[in-house]
């Protein structure tokens, strides 16, 4: 814990809707260590982006409500921090690369002016110095004719160029933590690879990266550790090699089986049966139990905690209650599951 740059403790976030209050993030805890790349993965709607936005208190309020938890940066709780102090941290210490740069960049202002404004808020620079630095960073992230492009509006940039401009804005203040929220959404695979290479190559060794995605292939290529979320809760956490070689939660195992393999011959990809439960109707107990190949009666009585399986891997599954192991063969009856679990 001593090398944790940022700790999220028991974070719960809800939204008021016409159907009532729904829980988007439910008692989520994780830590981001200095210099590491942490992956946050899960299906769309599982709470990944809300977790990240809540960290910087960027969720709209109302309807968003941070109901409980702490977000500790250098031992200071960002959820209790005065807004003026928090604004100094945003961009300067913690930067965010948003999922859709067209909505993150102002359409009414030139790209160069937005870069200059960011620099001058956090650095004692005059306009000429800030303009020069902004131009240099557009060039660093691979935007051609950076001098001229500084005068363009965001709509004059392609999707890949807008994302590069966002990366320049995130990196030019040399933050301690970068949060990248699905930074390659709607980009073709070639541009995706370039964007990820750019982020890794340009972040310093001491900079941490929280990478939010639903792509397990990207997680494998980019990350040191991974946190898996399902239906607003963390279900597994561990080093990347352990998660991929020996996943402990049935949901993580199902995600990995659904990833295409270049040299694996099969007629069709495996799928996860059923549907993600609606936030308005989360089941009692384990939220994955209706789709789980190992589901048994205990799963429906109470939500499982994160069991510490070894020094650096955790999983929230009833199969590990009492120190049991995941069965080898899915789909067995409750009696067989119980017997094998206790073996």
KOLDO-558837 format. One record per residue (C-alpha): x, y, z; residue in three letters; residue number from 0. Coordinates in Angstrom, 3 decimals, decimal comma, m for minus. Layout:
% residues N
<rec x="X" y="Y" z="Z" aa="ALA" i="NUM"/>
...
END
This chain:
% residues 343
<rec x="0,000" y="0,000" z="0,000" aa="UNK" i="0"/>
<rec x="2,954" y="2,313" z="0,622" aa="UNK" i="1"/>
<rec x="3,614" y="2,809" z="m3,089" aa="UNK" i="2"/>
<rec x="m0,015" y="3,606" z="m3,931" aa="UNK" i="3"/>
<rec x="m0,353" y="6,887" z="m5,806" aa="UNK" i="4"/>
<rec x="m4,136" y="6,961" z="m5,603" aa="UNK" i="5"/>
<rec x="m6,540" y="4,842" z="m3,554" aa="UNK" i="6"/>
<rec x="m10,257" y="4,489" z="m4,120" aa="UNK" i="7"/>
<rec x="m11,954" y="3,150" z="m0,997" aa="UNK" i="8"/>
<rec x="m15,527" y="1,832" z="m0,891" aa="UNK" i="9"/>
<rec x="m16,788" y="4,239" z="m3,570" aa="UNK" i="10"/>
<rec x="m20,536" y="4,200" z="m4,238" aa="UNK" i="11"/>
<rec x="m22,181" y="6,429" z="m6,854" aa="UNK" i="12"/>
<rec x="m25,864" y="6,642" z="m7,788" aa="UNK" i="13"/>
<rec x="m28,001" y="8,537" z="m10,295" aa="UNK" i="14"/>
<rec x="m31,532" y="9,826" z="m9,898" aa="UNK" i="15"/>
<rec x="m33,677" y="8,759" z="m12,863" aa="UNK" i="16"/>
<rec x="m37,357" y="8,783" z="m13,763" aa="UNK" i="17"/>
<rec x="m37,506" y="5,164" z="m12,565" aa="UNK" i="18"/>
<rec x="m35,854" y="6,012" z="m9,238" aa="UNK" i="19"/>
<rec x="m32,328" y="6,041" z="m7,877" aa="UNK" i="20"/>
<rec x="m29,939" y="3,514" z="m9,434" aa="UNK" i="21"/>
<rec x="m26,506" y="2,471" z="m8,211" aa="UNK" i="22"/>
<rec x="m23,850" y="2,854" z="m10,947" aa="UNK" i="23"/>
<rec x="m20,806" y="2,116" z="m8,761" aa="UNK" i="24"/>
<rec x="m21,251" y="m0,102" z="m5,710" aa="UNK" i="25"/>
<rec x="m18,593" y="m0,221" z="m2,963" aa="UNK" i="26"/>
<rec x="m15,622" y="m0,162" z="m5,371" aa="UNK" i="27"/>
<rec x="m12,077" y="m0,196" z="m3,966" aa="UNK" i="28"/>
<rec x="m8,836" y="m0,190" z="m5,937" aa="UNK" i="29"/>
<rec x="m5,385" y="1,354" z="m5,888" aa="UNK" i="30"/>
<rec x="m3,115" y="2,741" z="m8,596" aa="UNK" i="31"/>
<rec x="0,577" y="2,363" z="m7,853" aa="UNK" i="32"/>
<rec x="3,361" y="4,707" z="m8,849" aa="UNK" i="33"/>
<rec x="4,640" y="4,089" z="m12,362" aa="UNK" i="34"/>
<rec x="2,247" y="1,231" z="m13,204" aa="UNK" i="35"/>
<rec x="m0,378" y="0,776" z="m15,896" aa="UNK" i="36"/>
<rec x="m3,617" y="m0,451" z="m14,308" aa="UNK" i="37"/>
<rec x="m6,377" y="m1,787" z="m16,522" aa="UNK" i="38"/>
<rec x="m10,035" y="m1,377" z="m15,582" aa="UNK" i="39"/>
<rec x="m12,072" y="m3,767" z="m17,706" aa="UNK" i="40"/>
<rec x="m15,674" y="m4,912" z="m18,017" aa="UNK" i="41"/>
<rec x="m18,734" y="m4,806" z="m20,257" aa="UNK" i="42"/>
<rec x="m20,319" y="m1,511" z="m21,248" aa="UNK" i="43"/>
<rec x="m22,381" y="m0,082" z="m18,399" aa="UNK" i="44"/>
<rec x="m20,523" y="m1,858" z="m15,593" aa="UNK" i="45"/>
<rec x="m19,376" y="1,406" z="m13,962" aa="UNK" i="46"/>
<rec x="m15,844" y="1,886" z="m15,298" aa="UNK" i="47"/>
<rec x="m16,265" y="5,427" z="m16,612" aa="UNK" i="48"/>
<rec x="m18,385" y="6,544" z="m13,655" aa="UNK" i="49"/>
<rec x="m15,624" y="5,339" z="m11,316" aa="UNK" i="50"/>
<rec x="m13,046" y="7,392" z="m13,219" aa="UNK" i="51"/>
<rec x="m15,223" y="10,504" z="m13,511" aa="UNK" i="52"/>
<rec x="m16,100" y="10,339" z="m9,813" aa="UNK" i="53"/>
<rec x="m12,405" y="10,282" z="m8,947" aa="UNK" i="54"/>
<rec x="m12,104" y="13,835" z="m10,275" aa="UNK" i="55"/>
<rec x="m15,681" y="14,765" z="m9,265" aa="UNK" i="56"/>
<rec x="m16,670" y="15,245" z="m12,888" aa="UNK" i="57"/>
<rec x="m20,020" y="13,448" z="m12,826" aa="UNK" i="58"/>
<rec x="m22,947" y="15,854" z="m13,313" aa="UNK" i="59"/>
<rec x="m24,656" y="16,581" z="m9,995" aa="UNK" i="60"/>
<rec x="m27,596" y="16,327" z="m10,147" aa="UNK" i="61"/>
<rec x="m28,426" y="13,644" z="m11,205" aa="UNK" i="62"/>
<rec x="m25,182" y="12,010" z="m10,006" aa="UNK" i="63"/>
<rec x="m24,595" y="11,514" z="m6,293" aa="UNK" i="64"/>
<rec x="m21,392" y="10,268" z="m4,667" aa="UNK" i="65"/>
<rec x="m22,992" y="8,482" z="m1,735" aa="UNK" i="66"/>
<rec x="m19,958" y="7,050" z="0,050" aa="UNK" i="67"/>
<rec x="m16,243" y="6,399" z="m0,161" aa="UNK" i="68"/>
<rec x="m12,874" y="8,098" z="m0,324" aa="UNK" i="69"/>
<rec x="m10,474" y="8,942" z="m3,147" aa="UNK" i="70"/>
<rec x="m7,053" y="9,474" z="m1,571" aa="UNK" i="71"/>
<rec x="m4,279" y="11,253" z="m3,460" aa="UNK" i="72"/>
<rec x="m1,169" y="11,962" z="m1,374" aa="UNK" i="73"/>
<rec x="m3,308" y="11,119" z="1,681" aa="UNK" i="74"/>
<rec x="m5,816" y="13,893" z="0,833" aa="UNK" i="75"/>
<rec x="m9,434" y="12,908" z="0,139" aa="UNK" i="76"/>
<rec x="m10,347" y="14,428" z="m3,216" aa="UNK" i="77"/>
<rec x="m14,051" y="13,945" z="m2,516" aa="UNK" i="78"/>
<rec x="m13,806" y="16,341" z="0,440" aa="UNK" i="79"/>
<rec x="m11,330" y="18,758" z="m1,104" aa="UNK" i="80"/>
<rec x="m12,369" y="22,400" z="m1,746" aa="UNK" i="81"/>
<rec x="m13,206" y="22,830" z="m5,437" aa="UNK" i="82"/>
<rec x="m10,489" y="25,460" z="m5,939" aa="UNK" i="83"/>
<rec x="m7,844" y="23,055" z="m4,666" aa="UNK" i="84"/>
<rec x="m9,290" y="20,215" z="m6,746" aa="UNK" i="85"/>
<rec x="m9,088" y="22,299" z="m9,923" aa="UNK" i="86"/>
<rec x="m5,359" y="22,728" z="m9,329" aa="UNK" i="87"/>
<rec x="m4,984" y="18,948" z="m9,211" aa="UNK" i="88"/>
<rec x="m6,969" y="18,378" z="m12,401" aa="UNK" i="89"/>
<rec x="m4,607" y="18,533" z="m15,349" aa="UNK" i="90"/>
<rec x="m1,584" y="19,378" z="m13,227" aa="UNK" i="91"/>
<rec x="m1,366" y="16,173" z="m11,142" aa="UNK" i="92"/>
<rec x="m4,097" y="14,024" z="m12,688" aa="UNK" i="93"/>
<rec x="m5,047" y="14,323" z="m16,362" aa="UNK" i="94"/>
<rec x="m7,849" y="12,592" z="m18,228" aa="UNK" i="95"/>
<rec x="m8,084" y="11,481" z="m21,846" aa="UNK" i="96"/>
<rec x="m11,818" y="11,356" z="m22,492" aa="UNK" i="97"/>
<rec x="m13,686" y="8,741" z="m24,474" aa="UNK" i="98"/>
<rec x="m14,973" y="11,191" z="m27,096" aa="UNK" i="99"/>
<rec x="m12,652" y="14,143" z="m27,788" aa="UNK" i="100"/>
<rec x="m15,259" y="15,955" z="m29,895" aa="UNK" i="101"/>
<rec x="m17,319" y="16,542" z="m26,772" aa="UNK" i="102"/>
<rec x="m14,268" y="17,104" z="m24,526" aa="UNK" i="103"/>
<rec x="m12,808" y="19,839" z="m26,749" aa="UNK" i="104"/>
<rec x="m14,764" y="23,067" z="m27,084" aa="UNK" i="105"/>
<rec x="m16,112" y="23,407" z="m30,657" aa="UNK" i="106"/>
<rec x="m16,121" y="27,213" z="m30,275" aa="UNK" i="107"/>
<rec x="m12,395" y="27,681" z="m29,656" aa="UNK" i="108"/>
<rec x="m9,318" y="26,914" z="m31,696" aa="UNK" i="109"/>
<rec x="m7,296" y="23,894" z="m30,606" aa="UNK" i="110"/>
<rec x="m4,267" y="26,085" z="m29,932" aa="UNK" i="111"/>
<rec x="m6,216" y="28,414" z="m27,653" aa="UNK" i="112"/>
<rec x="m7,431" y="25,436" z="m25,606" aa="UNK" i="113"/>
<rec x="m3,880" y="24,140" z="m25,197" aa="UNK" i="114"/>
<rec x="m2,661" y="27,609" z="m24,207" aa="UNK" i="115"/>
<rec x="m5,460" y="28,030" z="m21,648" aa="UNK" i="116"/>
<rec x="m4,586" y="24,699" z="m20,004" aa="UNK" i="117"/>
<rec x="m0,912" y="25,638" z="m19,778" aa="UNK" i="118"/>
<rec x="m1,498" y="29,125" z="m18,394" aa="UNK" i="119"/>
<rec x="m3,932" y="27,931" z="m15,707" aa="UNK" i="120"/>
<rec x="m1,252" y="25,698" z="m14,207" aa="UNK" i="121"/>
<rec x="2,009" y="27,361" z="m15,240" aa="UNK" i="122"/>
<rec x="3,367" y="30,913" z="m14,987" aa="UNK" i="123"/>
<rec x="3,681" y="31,464" z="m18,746" aa="UNK" i="124"/>
<rec x="2,849" y="34,304" z="m21,104" aa="UNK" i="125"/>
<rec x="0,769" y="33,624" z="m24,225" aa="UNK" i="126"/>
<rec x="3,774" y="33,421" z="m26,543" aa="UNK" i="127"/>
<rec x="5,567" y="30,822" z="m24,411" aa="UNK" i="128"/>
<rec x="2,397" y="28,775" z="m23,940" aa="UNK" i="129"/>
<rec x="1,658" y="28,897" z="m27,692" aa="UNK" i="130"/>
<rec x="5,153" y="27,613" z="m28,476" aa="UNK" i="131"/>
<rec x="4,853" y="24,758" z="m25,986" aa="UNK" i="132"/>
<rec x="1,419" y="23,832" z="m27,344" aa="UNK" i="133"/>
<rec x="2,804" y="23,752" z="m30,892" aa="UNK" i="134"/>
<rec x="5,701" y="21,553" z="m29,793" aa="UNK" i="135"/>
<rec x="3,317" y="19,089" z="m28,182" aa="UNK" i="136"/>
<rec x="1,061" y="18,852" z="m31,227" aa="UNK" i="137"/>
<rec x="4,209" y="18,017" z="m33,174" aa="UNK" i="138"/>
<rec x="5,281" y="15,450" z="m30,552" aa="UNK" i="139"/>
<rec x="1,997" y="13,565" z="m30,806" aa="UNK" i="140"/>
<rec x="2,366" y="13,316" z="m34,570" aa="UNK" i="141"/>
<rec x="0,044" y="16,037" z="m35,906" aa="UNK" i="142"/>
<rec x="1,562" y="17,365" z="m39,170" aa="UNK" i="143"/>
<rec x="1,954" y="21,100" z="m39,768" aa="UNK" i="144"/>
<rec x="1,519" y="21,792" z="m36,048" aa="UNK" i="145"/>
<rec x="2,086" y="25,548" z="m36,518" aa="UNK" i="146"/>
<rec x="m0,935" y="25,815" z="m38,804" aa="UNK" i="147"/>
<rec x="m3,054" y="23,242" z="m36,950" aa="UNK" i="148"/>
<rec x="m2,924" y="25,314" z="m33,770" aa="UNK" i="149"/>
<rec x="m5,317" y="27,742" z="m35,526" aa="UNK" i="150"/>
<rec x="m7,817" y="24,996" z="m36,469" aa="UNK" i="151"/>
<rec x="m11,093" y="24,251" z="m34,707" aa="UNK" i="152"/>
<rec x="m11,734" y="20,660" z="m33,472" aa="UNK" i="153"/>
<rec x="m14,172" y="19,944" z="m36,340" aa="UNK" i="154"/>
<rec x="m11,267" y="20,506" z="m38,764" aa="UNK" i="155"/>
<rec x="m9,377" y="17,596" z="m37,167" aa="UNK" i="156"/>
<rec x="m10,026" y="13,932" z="m37,935" aa="UNK" i="157"/>
<rec x="m11,033" y="11,621" z="m35,068" aa="UNK" i="158"/>
<rec x="m7,465" y="10,380" z="m34,671" aa="UNK" i="159"/>
<rec x="m6,081" y="13,931" z="m34,682" aa="UNK" i="160"/>
<rec x="m8,582" y="15,068" z="m32,055" aa="UNK" i="161"/>
<rec x="m7,552" y="12,179" z="m29,847" aa="UNK" i="162"/>
<rec x="m3,876" y="13,100" z="m30,351" aa="UNK" i="163"/>
<rec x="m4,660" y="16,678" z="m29,347" aa="UNK" i="164"/>
<rec x="m6,326" y="15,346" z="m26,189" aa="UNK" i="165"/>
<rec x="m3,221" y="13,274" z="m25,445" aa="UNK" i="166"/>
<rec x="m1,036" y="16,360" z="m25,912" aa="UNK" i="167"/>
<rec x="m3,271" y="18,273" z="m23,494" aa="UNK" i="168"/>
<rec x="m3,081" y="15,415" z="m20,969" aa="UNK" i="169"/>
<rec x="0,687" y="14,932" z="m21,126" aa="UNK" i="170"/>
<rec x="2,141" y="18,413" z="m21,562" aa="UNK" i="171"/>
<rec x="1,855" y="19,241" z="m17,832" aa="UNK" i="172"/>
<rec x="3,638" y="15,965" z="m16,950" aa="UNK" i="173"/>
<rec x="0,977" y="14,690" z="m14,519" aa="UNK" i="174"/>
<rec x="1,599" y="11,948" z="m11,986" aa="UNK" i="175"/>
<rec x="m1,504" y="10,043" z="m13,162" aa="UNK" i="176"/>
<rec x="m3,220" y="9,795" z="m16,542" aa="UNK" i="177"/>
<rec x="m6,750" y="8,390" z="m16,756" aa="UNK" i="178"/>
<rec x="m7,494" y="7,141" z="m20,274" aa="UNK" i="179"/>
<rec x="m11,212" y="6,383" z="m20,667" aa="UNK" i="180"/>
<rec x="m11,522" y="4,135" z="m23,723" aa="UNK" i="181"/>
<rec x="m9,265" y="6,518" z="m25,664" aa="UNK" i="182"/>
<rec x="m9,649" y="4,753" z="m29,022" aa="UNK" i="183"/>
<rec x="m13,441" y="4,516" z="m29,276" aa="UNK" i="184"/>
<rec x="m14,624" y="4,838" z="m32,915" aa="UNK" i="185"/>
<rec x="m11,061" y="4,787" z="m34,304" aa="UNK" i="186"/>
<rec x="m9,874" y="2,171" z="m36,780" aa="UNK" i="187"/>
<rec x="m7,432" y="m0,485" z="m35,563" aa="UNK" i="188"/>
<rec x="m4,382" y="1,140" z="m37,167" aa="UNK" i="189"/>
<rec x="m5,015" y="4,454" z="m35,427" aa="UNK" i="190"/>
<rec x="m5,806" y="2,579" z="m32,198" aa="UNK" i="191"/>
<rec x="m2,374" y="0,957" z="m32,213" aa="UNK" i="192"/>
<rec x="m0,709" y="4,315" z="m32,882" aa="UNK" i="193"/>
<rec x="m2,618" y="5,993" z="m30,027" aa="UNK" i="194"/>
<rec x="m1,675" y="3,303" z="m27,495" aa="UNK" i="195"/>
<rec x="1,974" y="3,331" z="m28,582" aa="UNK" i="196"/>
<rec x="1,965" y="7,098" z="m28,270" aa="UNK" i="197"/>
<rec x="0,577" y="7,040" z="m24,713" aa="UNK" i="198"/>
<rec x="3,101" y="4,435" z="m23,548" aa="UNK" i="199"/>
<rec x="6,083" y="6,064" z="m25,251" aa="UNK" i="200"/>
<rec x="5,337" y="9,562" z="m24,030" aa="UNK" i="201"/>
<rec x="4,418" y="8,921" z="m20,422" aa="UNK" i="202"/>
<rec x="7,441" y="9,095" z="m18,134" aa="UNK" i="203"/>
<rec x="8,602" y="6,163" z="m16,022" aa="UNK" i="204"/>
<rec x="7,146" y="7,751" z="m12,904" aa="UNK" i="205"/>
<rec x="3,760" y="8,445" z="m14,475" aa="UNK" i="206"/>
<rec x="0,916" y="6,050" z="m13,679" aa="UNK" i="207"/>
<rec x="m1,819" y="5,189" z="m16,175" aa="UNK" i="208"/>
<rec x="m5,365" y="4,023" z="m15,496" aa="UNK" i="209"/>
<rec x="m6,594" y="2,486" z="m18,756" aa="UNK" i="210"/>
<rec x="m10,342" y="1,912" z="m19,018" aa="UNK" i="211"/>
<rec x="m11,474" y="m0,447" z="m21,754" aa="UNK" i="212"/>
<rec x="m13,610" y="m3,482" z="m22,553" aa="UNK" i="213"/>
<rec x="m10,913" y="m4,935" z="m24,846" aa="UNK" i="214"/>
<rec x="m8,986" y="m7,769" z="m23,173" aa="UNK" i="215"/>
<rec x="m6,409" y="m7,738" z="m25,972" aa="UNK" i="216"/>
<rec x="m5,531" y="m4,120" z="m25,162" aa="UNK" i="217"/>
<rec x="m5,330" y="m5,007" z="m21,459" aa="UNK" i="218"/>
<rec x="m2,798" y="m7,759" z="m22,206" aa="UNK" i="219"/>
<rec x="m0,626" y="m5,495" z="m24,357" aa="UNK" i="220"/>
<rec x="m0,672" y="m2,427" z="m22,119" aa="UNK" i="221"/>
<rec x="m1,168" y="m3,265" z="m18,449" aa="UNK" i="222"/>
<rec x="0,759" y="m4,465" z="m15,409" aa="UNK" i="223"/>
<rec x="m2,333" y="m5,227" z="m13,321" aa="UNK" i="224"/>
<rec x="m6,039" y="m5,478" z="m14,063" aa="UNK" i="225"/>
<rec x="m9,261" y="m4,850" z="m12,142" aa="UNK" i="226"/>
<rec x="m12,380" y="m6,558" z="m13,538" aa="UNK" i="227"/>
<rec x="m15,812" y="m4,997" z="m12,942" aa="UNK" i="228"/>
<rec x="m19,253" y="m6,478" z="m13,443" aa="UNK" i="229"/>
<rec x="m22,610" y="m4,807" z="m12,720" aa="UNK" i="230"/>
<rec x="m21,090" y="m1,913" z="m10,722" aa="UNK" i="231"/>
<rec x="m18,826" y="m4,086" z="m8,545" aa="UNK" i="232"/>
<rec x="m15,209" y="m5,265" z="m8,631" aa="UNK" i="233"/>
<rec x="m15,170" y="m9,048" z="m9,131" aa="UNK" i="234"/>
<rec x="m11,448" y="m9,741" z="m9,599" aa="UNK" i="235"/>
<rec x="m8,083" y="m8,037" z="m9,286" aa="UNK" i="236"/>
<rec x="m4,534" y="m9,218" z="m9,900" aa="UNK" i="237"/>
<rec x="m1,339" y="m9,093" z="m11,997" aa="UNK" i="238"/>
<rec x="m1,922" y="m9,353" z="m15,715" aa="UNK" i="239"/>
<rec x="m0,119" y="m12,688" z="m16,163" aa="UNK" i="240"/>
<rec x="m2,105" y="m14,353" z="m13,363" aa="UNK" i="241"/>
<rec x="m5,445" y="m13,049" z="m14,589" aa="UNK" i="242"/>
<rec x="m4,825" y="m14,305" z="m18,128" aa="UNK" i="243"/>
<rec x="m3,209" y="m17,634" z="m17,196" aa="UNK" i="244"/>
<rec x="m5,467" y="m18,548" z="m14,265" aa="UNK" i="245"/>
<rec x="m8,559" y="m16,336" z="m13,897" aa="UNK" i="246"/>
<rec x="m10,297" y="m16,935" z="m10,582" aa="UNK" i="247"/>
<rec x="m13,730" y="m15,417" z="m11,179" aa="UNK" i="248"/>
<rec x="m16,095" y="m17,176" z="m13,623" aa="UNK" i="249"/>
<rec x="m16,868" y="m13,845" z="m15,313" aa="UNK" i="250"/>
<rec x="m13,187" y="m13,156" z="m15,996" aa="UNK" i="251"/>
<rec x="m12,770" y="m16,656" z="m17,395" aa="UNK" i="252"/>
<rec x="m15,788" y="m16,168" z="m19,660" aa="UNK" i="253"/>
<rec x="m14,429" y="m12,822" z="m20,901" aa="UNK" i="254"/>
<rec x="m11,113" y="m14,399" z="m21,832" aa="UNK" i="255"/>
<rec x="m12,796" y="m17,300" z="m23,645" aa="UNK" i="256"/>
<rec x="m14,695" y="m14,812" z="m25,815" aa="UNK" i="257"/>
<rec x="m11,479" y="m13,176" z="m27,110" aa="UNK" i="258"/>
<rec x="m10,531" y="m14,280" z="m30,675" aa="UNK" i="259"/>
<rec x="m7,224" y="m16,169" z="m30,920" aa="UNK" i="260"/>
<rec x="m5,127" y="m15,963" z="m34,048" aa="UNK" i="261"/>
<rec x="m3,921" y="m19,594" z="m33,998" aa="UNK" i="262"/>
<rec x="m6,969" y="m21,135" z="m32,326" aa="UNK" i="263"/>
<rec x="m9,270" y="m23,026" z="m34,677" aa="UNK" i="264"/>
<rec x="m12,949" y="m22,941" z="m33,776" aa="UNK" i="265"/>
<rec x="m16,216" y="m22,600" z="m35,642" aa="UNK" i="266"/>
<rec x="m17,491" y="m19,723" z="m33,543" aa="UNK" i="267"/>
<rec x="m16,509" y="m17,586" z="m30,579" aa="UNK" i="268"/>
<rec x="m17,727" y="m18,553" z="m27,133" aa="UNK" i="269"/>
<rec x="m20,298" y="m16,206" z="m25,633" aa="UNK" i="270"/>
<rec x="m21,555" y="m15,443" z="m22,141" aa="UNK" i="271"/>
<rec x="m25,170" y="m16,594" z="m21,936" aa="UNK" i="272"/>
<rec x="m27,863" y="m14,273" z="m20,651" aa="UNK" i="273"/>
<rec x="m27,916" y="m10,529" z="m20,131" aa="UNK" i="274"/>
<rec x="m26,229" y="m8,104" z="m17,746" aa="UNK" i="275"/>
<rec x="m28,789" y="m7,325" z="m14,996" aa="UNK" i="276"/>
<rec x="m30,374" y="m3,890" z="m15,058" aa="UNK" i="277"/>
<rec x="m29,154" y="m1,468" z="m12,365" aa="UNK" i="278"/>
<rec x="m32,801" y="m1,122" z="m11,343" aa="UNK" i="279"/>
<rec x="m33,092" y="m4,874" z="m10,707" aa="UNK" i="280"/>
<rec x="m29,747" y="m6,154" z="m9,429" aa="UNK" i="281"/>
<rec x="m30,315" y="m9,628" z="m7,955" aa="UNK" i="282"/>
<rec x="m29,674" y="m10,386" z="m4,301" aa="UNK" i="283"/>
<rec x="m26,314" y="m12,076" z="m3,835" aa="UNK" i="284"/>
<rec x="m23,826" y="m12,509" z="m6,668" aa="UNK" i="285"/>
<rec x="m24,851" y="m10,404" z="m9,676" aa="UNK" i="286"/>
<rec x="m23,281" y="m12,861" z="m12,114" aa="UNK" i="287"/>
<rec x="m25,076" y="m15,938" z="m10,781" aa="UNK" i="288"/>
<rec x="m27,780" y="m16,068" z="m13,487" aa="UNK" i="289"/>
<rec x="m25,075" y="m16,307" z="m16,170" aa="UNK" i="290"/>
<rec x="m22,517" y="m18,322" z="m14,213" aa="UNK" i="291"/>
<rec x="m21,719" y="m21,956" z="m15,136" aa="UNK" i="292"/>
<rec x="m21,016" y="m22,713" z="m11,463" aa="UNK" i="293"/>
<rec x="m24,042" y="m21,009" z="m9,862" aa="UNK" i="294"/>
<rec x="m25,353" y="m22,639" z="m6,659" aa="UNK" i="295"/>
<rec x="m27,761" y="m21,789" z="m3,841" aa="UNK" i="296"/>
<rec x="m25,228" y="m19,896" z="m1,708" aa="UNK" i="297"/>
<rec x="m24,724" y="m17,371" z="m4,556" aa="UNK" i="298"/>
<rec x="m28,245" y="m16,035" z="m4,100" aa="UNK" i="299"/>
<rec x="m28,154" y="m15,382" z="m0,367" aa="UNK" i="300"/>
<rec x="m25,568" y="m12,590" z="m0,020" aa="UNK" i="301"/>
<rec x="m23,047" y="m10,756" z="m2,239" aa="UNK" i="302"/>
<rec x="m19,622" y="m12,419" z="m1,953" aa="UNK" i="303"/>
<rec x="m16,735" y="m10,282" z="m0,658" aa="UNK" i="304"/>
<rec x="m13,375" y="m10,063" z="m2,404" aa="UNK" i="305"/>
<rec x="m11,511" y="m13,114" z="m1,146" aa="UNK" i="306"/>
<rec x="m7,705" y="m12,783" z="m0,888" aa="UNK" i="307"/>
<rec x="m6,541" y="m15,836" z="m2,847" aa="UNK" i="308"/>
<rec x="m2,831" y="m15,111" z="m2,635" aa="UNK" i="309"/>
<rec x="m0,573" y="m12,124" z="m1,995" aa="UNK" i="310"/>
<rec x="m1,710" y="m10,176" z="m5,068" aa="UNK" i="311"/>
<rec x="m4,919" y="m11,706" z="m6,449" aa="UNK" i="312"/>
<rec x="m8,508" y="m11,325" z="m5,238" aa="UNK" i="313"/>
<rec x="m11,857" y="m12,604" z="m6,500" aa="UNK" i="314"/>
<rec x="m15,448" y="m12,063" z="m5,348" aa="UNK" i="315"/>
<rec x="m16,911" y="m15,544" z="m5,736" aa="UNK" i="316"/>
<rec x="m18,722" y="m17,875" z="m3,315" aa="UNK" i="317"/>
<rec x="m16,592" y="m20,754" z="m4,611" aa="UNK" i="318"/>
<rec x="m13,721" y="m19,457" z="m2,477" aa="UNK" i="319"/>
<rec x="m15,665" y="m19,273" z="0,758" aa="UNK" i="320"/>
<rec x="m13,724" y="m21,380" z="3,235" aa="UNK" i="321"/>
<rec x="m10,687" y="m21,567" z="0,963" aa="UNK" i="322"/>
<rec x="m12,202" y="m23,653" z="m1,823" aa="UNK" i="323"/>
<rec x="m11,174" y="m23,780" z="m5,491" aa="UNK" i="324"/>
<rec x="m13,033" y="m23,197" z="m8,730" aa="UNK" i="325"/>
<rec x="m14,389" y="m26,506" z="m10,148" aa="UNK" i="326"/>
<rec x="m12,741" y="m27,819" z="m13,292" aa="UNK" i="327"/>
<rec x="m16,001" y="m28,790" z="m15,011" aa="UNK" i="328"/>
<rec x="m18,803" y="m26,213" z="m15,285" aa="UNK" i="329"/>
<rec x="m22,470" y="m27,009" z="m15,097" aa="UNK" i="330"/>
<rec x="m22,477" y="m29,559" z="m12,253" aa="UNK" i="331"/>
<rec x="m25,341" y="m29,937" z="m9,803" aa="UNK" i="332"/>
<rec x="m25,262" y="m28,197" z="m6,419" aa="UNK" i="333"/>
<rec x="m24,226" y="m31,340" z="m4,503" aa="UNK" i="334"/>
<rec x="m21,304" y="m32,027" z="m6,816" aa="UNK" i="335"/>
<rec x="m20,225" y="m28,388" z="m6,726" aa="UNK" i="336"/>
<rec x="m20,278" y="m28,315" z="m2,932" aa="UNK" i="337"/>
<rec x="m18,297" y="m31,534" z="m2,695" aa="UNK" i="338"/>
<rec x="m15,659" y="m30,395" z="m5,180" aa="UNK" i="339"/>
<rec x="m15,475" y="m26,918" z="m3,634" aa="UNK" i="340"/>
<rec x="m14,543" y="m28,339" z="m0,259" aa="UNK" i="341"/>
<rec x="m11,944" y="m30,754" z="m1,647" aa="UNK" i="342"/>
END
